[in-house]
Structure formats: structure tokens, C-alpha cells
Amino acid sequence: MSKLNERVVRFSPSKGPQSPNVWGIYEPDTGSIQYICADPETKKAALIDVVWNFDPQHYRTSTESMDQVLDLVRENGLEVEWVLDTHPHADHLMASALLKERTGAPAAIGAKVPEIARIWEEIYHMPGAFDPARAFDRLFAEGETFRIGNLETRVMLSPGHTLGSITYVCGDAAFVHDTLMHPDAGTSRADFPGGNAEVLWDSIQAILALPGETRLFVGHDYGTDARDEPMWEATVSEHKASNAHVRDGVGREEWVERRTGRDKTLALPDRILAALQINLRGGRLPAPEADGRHYLKLPVNRF
């Protein structure tokens, strides 16, 4: 039976000083990988890209993925210090606001997210609908640092998939979101509003310039024709040696042509038009209307 339909959890242990413990938690409905990054010494942890489950057939939300992550936090005696997202996701709802309520930890994302908000306000024809500076406690800029316990964590601006995506580099672990896929699957798409394949190439090259032993943790996995279990961790050296799209020897022009050609064949994610309205509010539904219910606005014939 394929493990792509299961909630797989894997533990990547610390390799020594300034190296975090990392748990990856696979969410099968969207192929998303959620992460717990923890300082082995202090047990302080960050939760990264956690999913708020959403059924696009019935427009219902649920919290089983978030609950699973918080169960792992409790089981391992961790204290949540940060709730982090790498970008406003198109394929799933972010659980950041709910996690902040549950844990009391501040929520953070990249400093360019307000620019993404302006793009989507125009798409939804909802001027002023999104205020990321209010929705998140921190908007991290390129090169900014913060701590997870005693572990210094650095922010890298990694645009291309979106114009404001960021990578979190914590010791020998880097959470590289929708840039790279597992080496046998290659790289991520760059065709959403604000995306750009040439910019994504530059972001990937910056990530692959990290030390070779750096563990890269990707945002998604969908398996391959030859692999029916989710994978999400490989080192910089492994990507440079064998990534299907950007291994050593592949040039920028060749990759951009391949990436843009592939992207033209891809459909929109089935959750995107719901997800962006919620994620640009930090993982919150729009305010309830007079009947006490929440409503979303969807553009027709836009895509």
C-alpha cells in the first residue's frame, strides 16, 4: 500500500552543536511537509508550515494535522517558541493563527508578504482586505536572525515560487519550502501570480551554496513513478549530485525553459482561491457576517 496516503512522521536527529532536532510530518491530502525544529539543549521549538486541514468539496476545516504536530510537541517535552511560515501557501490553509492561540508563541513570515497581499487584493477585487503586518507578529527580512532556544536561525529571501518566500536556516538544517523537491522529483513550480522561474533559479542556487552537509527540508512531496512513499530530506551535496532538475552541470537557461514548459501543463491547486484569502490573514477566516457565518469571495474566469 502506498505511504503517500498515510500521515508519515520521521525524525532527523541533531548532528552535534548548533544542529537541531527535526521532525517532519507528512500531510497526505496536499502532499505538504510540516516541521518541528527544536534545540536539543533547551527543548525550545519552532513549528514550520503547519497545515489547517480543508476539504475543498464541502468547504469544511478541521485540525487533525495541527493536532498531530502538537501531540508530537507534548510527547517530546518541547516548548513552542515560534510559529513560522515560509510563504502564503497556495495548496493548503496555514494553521498559524490557531497555533498561536494554542501555544502563545508569536507567528512570523517574510517581510515581502504585504507585496503578495497587494497582488491578491486585486485578483479578489478586495482593496485593503489583507494586512499582514497585523496578521503576523513578525515579518522577517532578508538576513535577519532570531533564536530557537540557543540555536541562531537566519532568514534567506528565496523568491520565485512567490515573490516573498523565505528560507529558515537553523544550524545545519534549512527549511527551503517550495523551491526544491526531493532530488528525484526536481524543483517546484514558479507560475503563480508574482512567481518567476528565473528568480527561482537564483534562489535555488543560493540554497545550494550552503555547506554541503546542510540538511535541506522541502515543502512538498508527491512521490514519483518509481517511489510511493513520501521523502523530504536530502543534503546540499545530494541535491548537487543528483537533483533531477538542478544537479551540477545544468545551466540556468536550460532549467528555466524546462521549468516554464512544465508549469504550463499544471492545473491550479484545488484549494488556492480559498487558501490565499485565509493565509494572507495569517490563517484566519474572514470576519463573520450578520448571520454569524464566514464567507469567501472567488473570482470567476480569472485563471
C-alpha positions as CSV (number, residue, x, y, z in Angstrom):
1,M,0.0,0.0,0.0
2,S,1.3,3.4,-0.9
3,K,2.5,5.5,2.0
4,L,1.6,8.6,0.1
5,N,-1.8,8.2,1.6
6,E,-0.6,8.0,5.2
7,R,0.4,10.6,7.9
8,V,4.1,9.7,7.9
9,V,6.4,11.1,10.6
10,R,10.2,10.9,10.5
11,F,12.8,12.2,13.0
12,S,16.1,13.7,11.8
13,P,18.4,13.9,14.9
14,S,20.8,16.7,15.7
15,K,24.3,16.1,14.3
16,G,26.1,18.0,17.2
17,P,26.5,21.5,18.4
18,Q,24.3,24.1,16.7
19,S,22.4,21.4,15.0
20,P,18.6,21.0,15.6
21,N,16.4,18.0,16.1
22,V,13.9,18.0,13.2
23,W,10.6,16.1,12.9
24,G,8.9,16.0,9.5
25,I,5.2,15.3,9.4
26,Y,3.7,14.4,6.0
27,E,0.1,15.6,5.3
28,P,-1.2,13.3,2.6
29,D,-4.2,15.4,1.3
30,T,-1.9,18.1,0.0
31,G,1.5,16.4,-0.1
32,S,2.7,19.1,2.4
33,I,5.5,18.5,4.9
34,Q,5.2,20.2,8.3
35,Y,8.2,20.6,10.6
36,I,9.2,20.8,14.2
37,C,12.7,22.3,14.6
38,A,13.9,22.0,18.2
39,D,17.1,22.9,20.2
40,P,18.2,19.6,21.8
41,E,19.6,21.5,24.8
42,T,16.7,23.8,25.8
43,K,13.8,21.9,24.2
44,K,12.6,25.1,22.6
45,A,11.0,24.6,19.3
46,A,9.6,26.3,16.1
47,L,6.7,24.9,14.2
48,I,7.1,25.5,10.4
49,D,4.4,25.4,7.7
50,V,1.8,23.6,9.7
51,V,-1.5,22.7,7.9
52,W,-5.0,23.6,8.9
53,N,-7.0,20.9,7.1
54,F,-9.5,22.0,4.5
55,D,-12.0,19.9,2.5
56,P,-12.5,21.6,-0.9
57,Q,-15.5,19.6,-1.7
58,H,-17.5,20.6,1.3
59,Y,-15.6,23.8,2.3
60,R,-15.0,22.5,5.9
61,T,-12.0,22.9,8.1
62,S,-10.6,20.6,10.6
63,T,-7.5,20.4,12.8
64,E,-6.2,16.8,12.7
65,S,-2.8,17.8,11.2
66,M,-2.2,20.6,13.7
67,D,-3.3,18.3,16.5
68,Q,-0.8,15.6,15.3
69,V,2.0,18.2,15.4
70,L,1.1,19.4,18.9
71,D,0.9,15.8,20.1
72,L,4.5,15.3,18.9
73,V,5.5,18.5,20.8
74,R,4.0,17.2,24.0
75,E,5.4,13.7,23.6
76,N,8.9,15.1,23.2
77,G,8.7,17.6,26.1
78,L,9.1,20.6,23.8
79,E,8.1,24.2,24.3
80,V,6.9,26.1,21.2
81,E,8.8,29.4,20.9
82,W,7.9,30.3,17.3
83,V,5.1,29.6,14.8
84,L,6.7,30.1,11.3
85,D,5.6,30.0,7.7
86,T,7.8,30.3,4.7
87,H,5.2,32.0,2.4
88,P,1.4,32.3,2.0
89,H,0.7,28.8,0.7
90,A,-1.5,28.1,-2.3
91,D,-2.2,24.5,-1.7
92,H,-3.2,24.5,2.0
93,L,-4.5,26.7,4.8
94,M,-1.9,27.7,7.3
95,A,-2.6,26.8,10.9
96,S,-0.6,29.8,12.3
97,A,-3.4,31.7,14.0
98,L,-4.8,28.6,15.6
99,L,-1.3,27.5,16.8
100,K,-0.7,31.0,18.3
101,E,-3.9,30.6,20.2
102,R,-3.0,27.1,21.4
103,T,0.7,27.9,22.3
104,G,1.0,31.6,22.9
105,A,4.0,31.7,20.5
106,P,4.4,34.5,18.0
107,A,3.7,33.9,14.4
108,A,6.1,35.0,11.7
109,I,6.5,35.1,7.9
110,G,8.5,37.1,5.3
111,A,8.7,40.9,5.0
112,K,7.6,40.9,1.4
113,V,4.3,39.3,2.1
114,P,2.5,42.7,2.0
115,E,3.5,42.8,-1.7
116,I,1.9,39.4,-2.2
117,A,-1.2,40.7,-0.5
118,R,-1.5,43.6,-2.9
119,I,-1.4,41.2,-5.9
120,W,-4.2,39.1,-4.4
121,E,-6.3,42.1,-3.3
122,E,-6.5,43.0,-7.0
123,I,-7.3,39.4,-8.0
124,Y,-10.1,39.2,-5.5
125,H,-11.1,42.8,-6.0
126,M,-10.9,43.4,-2.3
127,P,-8.9,46.6,-1.7
128,G,-7.4,46.8,1.7
129,A,-8.6,43.3,2.7
130,F,-5.3,42.0,3.9
131,D,-2.9,43.5,6.5
132,P,0.0,41.0,7.0
133,A,1.7,43.4,9.5
134,R,-1.3,43.0,11.8
135,A,-1.9,39.3,10.9
136,F,1.6,38.3,11.9
137,D,3.8,39.2,14.9
138,R,7.0,39.4,12.9
139,L,7.7,40.0,9.2
140,F,11.3,38.7,8.7
141,A,13.6,40.5,6.3
142,E,16.5,39.0,4.3
143,G,19.5,38.3,6.6
144,E,17.5,38.8,9.8
145,T,18.4,36.4,12.7
146,F,16.5,35.1,15.7
147,R,16.9,32.2,18.1
148,I,15.2,28.9,18.6
149,G,16.4,28.1,22.1
150,N,20.1,28.6,21.8
151,L,20.2,28.0,18.1
152,E,20.7,31.0,15.8
153,T,18.4,31.0,12.8
154,R,18.9,33.1,9.7
155,V,16.4,34.2,7.2
156,M,17.1,33.9,3.5
157,L,14.8,35.6,1.0
158,S,14.1,32.8,-1.5
159,P,11.6,34.2,-4.1
160,G,10.5,32.7,-7.3
161,H,7.6,30.4,-6.2
162,T,6.2,33.6,-4.7
163,L,7.9,36.9,-4.6
164,G,8.2,36.8,-0.8
165,S,9.1,33.3,0.1
166,I,11.8,32.8,2.7
167,T,14.1,30.0,3.9
168,Y,14.9,29.4,7.5
169,V,18.5,28.3,8.1
170,C,19.0,26.9,11.6
171,G,22.5,25.4,12.1
172,D,22.8,22.6,9.6
173,A,19.1,22.5,8.8
174,A,17.4,24.7,6.1
175,F,13.7,24.7,5.5
176,V,13.6,25.5,1.8
177,H,9.8,25.4,1.2
178,D,8.6,25.4,-2.4
179,T,12.0,25.8,-4.1
180,L,13.4,22.3,-4.3
181,M,11.6,19.0,-4.2
182,H,13.3,15.7,-3.2
183,P,16.2,15.1,-5.6
184,D,14.3,12.5,-7.7
185,A,11.5,15.0,-8.2
186,G,13.5,18.1,-9.0
187,T,12.1,21.6,-8.3
188,S,8.9,23.4,-7.5
189,R,6.6,25.5,-9.8
190,A,7.0,29.2,-10.4
191,D,3.8,30.2,-12.3
192,F,1.6,31.6,-9.5
193,P,0.9,35.4,-9.5
194,G,4.2,37.0,-8.5
195,G,6.2,33.9,-9.3
196,N,9.2,33.9,-11.7
197,A,11.3,30.9,-12.9
198,E,14.4,33.0,-13.4
199,V,14.2,34.4,-9.9
200,L,13.5,30.9,-8.5
201,W,16.7,29.7,-10.2
202,D,18.7,32.3,-8.4
203,S,17.1,31.3,-5.1
204,I,17.9,27.7,-5.6
205,Q,21.5,28.5,-6.4
206,A,21.8,30.5,-3.1
207,I,20.4,27.5,-1.2
208,L,22.8,25.1,-3.0
209,A,25.7,27.4,-2.0
210,L,25.1,26.4,1.7
211,P,27.6,24.0,3.2
212,G,27.4,20.5,1.5
213,E,26.3,18.8,4.8
214,T,23.3,21.1,5.3
215,R,20.1,19.1,5.6
216,L,17.5,20.6,3.2
217,F,13.9,20.1,4.2
218,V,11.4,20.7,1.3
219,G,7.8,21.8,1.5
220,H,6.1,19.1,-0.6
221,D,6.4,15.6,-2.0
222,Y,4.0,13.8,-4.3
223,G,6.1,10.7,-4.9
224,T,7.3,9.6,-8.4
225,D,6.6,6.8,-10.8
226,A,9.3,4.8,-9.1
227,R,8.6,5.8,-5.4
228,D,5.3,5.5,-3.5
229,E,6.4,6.8,-0.1
230,P,7.0,10.5,0.8
231,M,10.5,11.8,1.1
232,W,11.6,15.3,2.1
233,E,15.2,15.4,3.4
234,A,18.5,15.5,1.5
235,T,21.7,17.3,1.9
236,V,23.0,20.1,-0.3
237,S,25.6,17.7,-1.7
238,E,23.0,15.1,-2.5
239,H,20.9,17.7,-4.5
240,K,24.0,18.9,-6.3
241,A,24.9,15.4,-7.3
242,S,21.5,14.0,-8.3
243,N,18.6,16.5,-8.3
244,A,16.6,15.7,-11.4
245,H,16.4,19.4,-12.4
246,V,19.3,21.3,-10.9
247,R,22.2,18.9,-10.4
248,D,25.7,20.1,-11.2
249,G,26.1,20.7,-14.9
250,V,22.6,22.0,-15.5
251,G,22.6,25.6,-16.7
252,R,20.2,28.5,-16.0
253,E,18.7,28.8,-19.5
254,E,18.1,25.0,-19.7
255,W,16.4,24.9,-16.4
256,V,14.2,28.0,-16.9
257,E,13.0,26.5,-20.3
258,R,12.2,23.2,-18.6
259,R,10.5,24.7,-15.6
260,T,8.3,27.1,-17.6
261,G,7.3,24.4,-20.0
262,R,6.4,22.1,-17.2
263,D,4.4,24.8,-15.4
264,K,2.2,25.4,-18.4
265,T,0.9,21.9,-18.0
266,L,-0.1,22.2,-14.3
267,A,-3.6,23.0,-13.1
268,L,-4.2,25.4,-10.2
269,P,-4.2,23.7,-6.8
270,D,-7.8,22.9,-5.8
271,R,-7.5,25.0,-2.6
272,I,-5.7,28.1,-3.9
273,L,-8.6,30.5,-4.2
274,A,-9.7,29.7,-0.7
275,A,-6.2,29.4,0.8
276,L,-4.8,32.8,-0.2
277,Q,-7.8,34.7,1.3
278,I,-7.2,32.9,4.6
279,N,-3.4,32.7,4.6
280,L,-3.0,36.4,3.9
281,R,-5.0,36.9,7.1
282,G,-2.4,34.8,8.9
283,G,-4.6,31.7,8.9
284,R,-7.8,33.4,9.8
285,L,-11.3,33.2,8.2
286,P,-12.8,36.5,7.1
287,A,-14.9,38.2,9.8
288,P,-18.4,36.6,10.2
289,E,-21.3,38.3,8.5
290,A,-24.7,39.2,10.0
291,D,-25.7,35.5,10.2
292,G,-22.6,34.6,12.1
293,R,-21.1,32.6,9.2
294,H,-17.9,33.1,7.3
295,Y,-17.8,33.6,3.5
296,L,-15.1,33.6,0.8
297,K,-15.0,35.6,-2.4
298,L,-13.9,33.7,-5.6
299,P,-13.0,35.3,-8.9
300,V,-14.7,33.8,-11.9
301,N,-12.9,33.4,-15.3
302,R,-9.8,34.9,-13.9
303,F,-7.5,31.9,-14.3
